[in-house]
């Protein structure tokens, strides 16, 4: 909903899904143990344990999407039957901080509540939200049991390095937690699967 339907030019801004940088890298490795491999290729117990294992990793790094500094429960919104369309006033100060923390993700002093009855001058989606980094891994092996029977062992790890990734940020100027991180994305999780195919 437009802040002011008589000034639609003020609605120009970054798209909510704008993400300037994104990197994805995949790696797949067959461990060098067992027949036709550099090590443990002569048979035996160790060769039986370590042969045919595969390691697959996926790394994703991406910058954040933009957010809007806004005001909730304003009189103008109540009259229009909406909530959260009024934007903050922006004084031109630098928005990004050198070391974002949970208590201060961006420079909150750059924004203020507009005077009663006035629209905020802050553009839409001016604050760049938190990015994310995540490494996932899968360690698996197929054990052939004869005929068409196979046992698959699979270990999966999501967010293997247990990186903290911020999720949501409070951008409501008249909120007591304005500028603070409200939630984080899931931390490391691991699962082990045993599958028998026949």
BELSUL-V152339 format. One record per residue. N is the residue number from 0. RES is the residue in one small letter. PHI is phi in whole degrees, 0 to 359 (999 if undefined). OMEGA is omega in whole degrees, -180 to 180 (* if undefined). NEAR is the number of other C-alpha atoms within 8 Angstrom. Layout:
{{N:RES:PHI:OMEGA:NEAR} {N:RES:PHI:OMEGA:NEAR}}
This chain:
{{0:x:999:-180:3} {1:x:293:176:7} {2:x:297:-179:9} {3:x:224:-176:7} {4:x:288:175:6} {5:x:265:-180:4} {6:x:220:-177:7} {7:x:288:176:9} {8:x:297:179:5} {9:x:286:-179:6} {10:x:271:178:10} {11:x:294:179:8} {12:x:180:177:8} {13:x:295:174:9} {14:x:291:-178:7} {15:x:297:-179:8} {16:x:261:-179:6} {17:x:295:178:8} {18:x:227:-169:10} {19:x:290:-175:6} {20:x:227:176:6} {21:x:209:180:9} {22:x:231:176:8} {23:x:230:-180:8} {24:x:227:179:7} {25:x:240:177:8} {26:x:226:176:8} {27:x:227:-175:8} {28:x:230:169:7} {29:x:262:-176:8} {30:x:295:-171:9} {31:x:276:-180:8} {32:x:234:176:13} {33:x:107:-178:16} {34:x:304:179:9} {35:x:61:178:5} {36:x:235:-177:9} {37:x:296:-175:8} {38:x:235:179:7} {39:x:51:-178:11} {40:x:262:-178:11} {41:x:260:-178:7} {42:x:85:180:10} {43:x:106:-175:6} {44:x:295:-178:6} {45:x:297:178:8} {46:x:297:180:13} {47:x:294:-179:9} {48:x:284:-171:6} {49:x:258:-177:9} {50:x:284:170:11} {51:x:66:177:10} {52:x:274:178:11} {53:x:238:176:12} {54:x:241:178:13} {55:x:236:178:11} {56:x:233:176:11} {57:x:226:179:11} {58:x:245:178:12} {59:x:232:174:12} {60:x:230:180:11} {61:x:211:176:11} {62:x:282:-174:12} {63:x:275:175:11} {64:x:265:-175:12} {65:x:282:-179:15} {66:x:231:-177:12} {67:x:245:174:11} {68:x:281:-174:15} {69:x:220:-179:12} {70:x:239:177:14} {71:x:259:174:10} {72:x:59:175:8} {73:x:280:-179:10} {74:x:298:-180:7} {75:x:298:178:8} {76:x:295:-180:13} {77:x:299:179:10} {78:x:294:-180:7} {79:x:273:-180:6} {80:x:77:179:6} {81:x:234:175:8} {82:x:208:177:10} {83:x:89:178:11} {84:x:273:179:12} {85:x:286:180:14} {86:x:265:-179:16} {87:x:283:168:16} {88:x:273:180:11} {89:x:244:-175:11} {90:x:266:176:6} {91:x:94:179:5} {92:x:293:177:7} {93:x:297:-176:7} {94:x:270:-179:9} {95:x:289:175:9} {96:x:252:-174:9} {97:x:297:-179:4} {98:x:229:-178:4} {99:x:301:178:9} {100:x:234:178:8} {101:x:297:-178:7} {102:x:276:179:7} {103:x:211:-180:11} {104:x:278:178:13} {105:x:218:-177:10} {106:x:283:-177:11} {107:x:288:-179:9} {108:x:289:177:6} {109:x:283:-176:11} {110:x:234:176:11} {111:x:211:179:9} {112:x:281:179:10} {113:x:295:176:9} {114:x:297:-179:6} {115:x:307:178:4} {116:x:87:-179:6} {117:x:250:176:6} {118:x:273:177:11} {119:x:287:-179:11} {120:x:264:-179:8} {121:x:288:175:10} {122:x:294:174:11} {123:x:293:170:12} {124:x:51:-179:13} {125:x:272:-177:12} {126:x:266:177:11} {127:x:273:-176:9} {128:x:287:-177:10} {129:x:290:174:11} {130:x:275:-180:11} {131:x:209:175:11} {132:x:225:-179:10} {133:x:208:175:12} {134:x:243:176:12} {135:x:250:-178:12} {136:x:220:175:12} {137:x:222:180:12} {138:x:240:-173:11} {139:x:216:178:11} {140:x:207:173:10} {141:x:258:177:10} {142:x:249:-177:8} {143:x:277:-175:8} {144:x:258:-177:8} {145:x:104:-176:6} {146:x:55:-180:4} {147:x:253:-178:8} {148:x:265:-179:10} {149:x:218:173:12} {150:x:254:179:12} {151:x:250:173:13} {152:x:257:-176:12} {153:x:214:176:11} {154:x:244:-178:11} {155:x:242:176:11} {156:x:230:175:12} {157:x:257:-175:12} {158:x:55:-174:12} {159:x:306:-177:12} {160:x:275:177:7} {161:x:56:180:7} {162:x:286:177:10} {163:x:276:178:7} {164:x:240:179:10} {165:x:292:-178:12} {166:x:252:-176:10} {167:x:244:-179:9} {168:x:235:177:12} {169:x:280:180:11} {170:x:247:179:10} {171:x:269:-173:11} {172:x:300:-177:12} {173:x:267:177:8} {174:x:259:179:7} {175:x:293:179:4} {176:x:252:-179:6} {177:x:305:179:11} {178:x:87:-178:14} {179:x:261:175:12} {180:x:283:-178:15} {181:x:261:-179:8} {182:x:201:177:8} {183:x:236:178:10} {184:x:283:-175:8} {185:x:303:177:4} {186:x:276:-174:9} {187:x:301:175:11} {188:x:221:-179:8} {189:x:230:176:8} {190:x:224:175:7} {191:x:236:-179:8} {192:x:242:173:8} {193:x:237:-176:8} {194:x:235:178:7} {195:x:247:-180:8} {196:x:249:-180:8} {197:x:214:*:5}}
